[in-house]
Amino acid sequence: MALSLLLFAGACLGHVAILVASHNFWYGLKLPRAAVEAMHVLHGLAALAGLFGLWLLTGGDVLNVFQSPEHDLWRIALGTYIVLCWLAAFVAFPALTIRRRLRGQPAVLVSNHTHTVDVAKRLGFKPIGLGMFRHLARLPGNEVFRVDFAERLLRLPRLPLAWDGLTILHLTDLHFNGSPDRIFFDQVMDLCGEMEPDLVAVTGDVLDSPEHHRWIVPVLRRLRWRIAAFAVLGNHDRWYDGHLVRRRLRRCDILPLGNTWRRLEVRGEPLLVIGNEGPWFGPPPDLSDCPPGVFRLCLSHTPDNMPWARRNAIDLMLAGHVHGGQVRLPLIGSVLVPSRYGRRYDCGTFDEPPTVLHVSRGLSGREPIRYNCRPEVCKLVLQPGAV
């Protein structure tokens, strides 16, 4: 009996794991909004239907499928799928989870200091707002209003010596949609302004509603920087008039890069700032005319552009999009991560020479829900030197 229950539970877990992996992969592709919404629904229905079907067809004893003297086509198909589910549940999922748990911090990440600001406590009330999914913000234990302000020191081998201590404020995934309310973002931007970074990098999904373009200018104008500010757009910006988002960003003196690059002088040294808005905006940036031997900083909404970054000798790429999963389970970590690579680049710093990738958990999301995965603002401090 115990073995039967274990095998049935493994088949159910594997079924869900397979569908989660499928969901993550498809969400990382360039799909029309209607297809994305349909994909969410279909994967959810398939998960529930599969669990019900396993119980209905096996009665909770999956071994009966293999022990039956009958060899109907449906039994062969079901048995094959159950084996795949067991492989997912007992081999692939545990192996990937253990590998992630054992993965240490890369040597390029010299230090990581974080302090958390409870914006609701600071205001004296929860700035829930009037967004479509606002009621999720009231769930017990939801940390949607507790923001991590992280300062991370990165040691980069090709960084010019003159840039020792150069700072970049990395913001991503604001998802203006009514919840959290605008006062939440005003508070966070005021705190960001106190950081006084050299550069500001906004890596997409500023907007998530057709009614909230008007928030962009008054919120982002609160930011302060010493040299320049840049931005790329994300998939949600594309759904809600990307051209208008770009115009509003320019009014804040934040330059939307698109799929282009800019050269600027920083402390007497040249810097290439590159935008990559793929796969949702194309064509990909053409770097054939970029001067060689110049430090390359890339803003990308999704971390899935990491292979492109490595092929194009990007030194540092900043990304968001995946929100750290928004809900992270004890020991397991993230589950739903909209990426072709699943949970591989869910959040944090990754060193895959010649590129260092920094993925922020982002400040908000379409649904205001965060468990064990607080919203995040990152100040990156750069340091030259070998690792």
Stockholm file with secondary structure:
# STOCKHOLM 1.0

chainA/1-387         MALSLLLFAGACLGHVAILVASHNFWYGLKLPRAAVEAMHVLHGLAALAGLFGLWLLTGGDVLNVFQSPEHDLWRIALGTYIVLCWLAAFVAFPALTIRRRLRGQPAVLVSNHTHTVDVAKRLGFKPIGLGMFRHLARLPGNEVFRVDFAERLLRLPRLPLAWDGLTILHLTDLHFNGSPDRIFFDQVMDLCGEMEPDLVAVTGDVLDSPEHHRWIVPVLRRLRWRIAAFAVLGNHDRWYDGHLVRRRLRRCDILPLGNTWRRLEVRGEPLLVIGNEGPWFGPPPDLSDCPPGVFRLCLSHTPDNMPWARRNAIDLMLAGHVHGGQVRLPLIGSVLVPSRYGRRYDCGTFDEPPTVLHVSRGLSGREPIRYNCRPEVCKLVLQPGAV
#=GR chainA/1-387 SS CHHHHHHHHHHHHHHHHHHHHHHHHHHTSCCCHHHHHHHHHHHHHHHHHHHHHHHHHHTTCTHHHHHCSCCCHHHHHHHHHHHHHHHIIIIIHHHHHHHHHHCCCCTTEEEEEEEEEEHHHHHTSCCCCSCTTGGGGGSTTCCTTEEEEEEEEEEETTSCGGGTTCEEEEECCCCBSSSSCHHHHHHHHHHHHTTCCSEEEEESCCBCCTTCGGGHHHHHTTCCCSSEEEEECCHHHHHTCHHHHHHHHHHTTCEECCSCEEEEEETTEEEEEEEECTTTSCSCCCCTTSCTTSEEEEEESSGGGHHHHHHTTCSEEEECSSGGGSBEETTTEECCCCSTTTTTTSSEEEEETTEEEEECCCSCCSSCCCBSCCCEEEEEEEEESCC
#=GC SS_cons         CHHHHHHHHHHHHHHHHHHHHHHHHHHTSCCCHHHHHHHHHHHHHHHHHHHHHHHHHHTTCTHHHHHCSCCCHHHHHHHHHHHHHHHIIIIIHHHHHHHHHHCCCCTTEEEEEEEEEEHHHHHTSCCCCSCTTGGGGGSTTCCTTEEEEEEEEEEETTSCGGGTTCEEEEECCCCBSSSSCHHHHHHHHHHHHTTCCSEEEEESCCBCCTTCGGGHHHHHTTCCCSSEEEEECCHHHHHTCHHHHHHHHHHTTCEECCSCEEEEEETTEEEEEEEECTTTSCSCCCCTTSCTTSEEEEEESSGGGHHHHHHTTCSEEEECSSGGGSBEETTTEECCCCSTTTTTTSSEEEEETTEEEEECCCSCCSSCCCBSCCCEEEEEEEEESCC
//
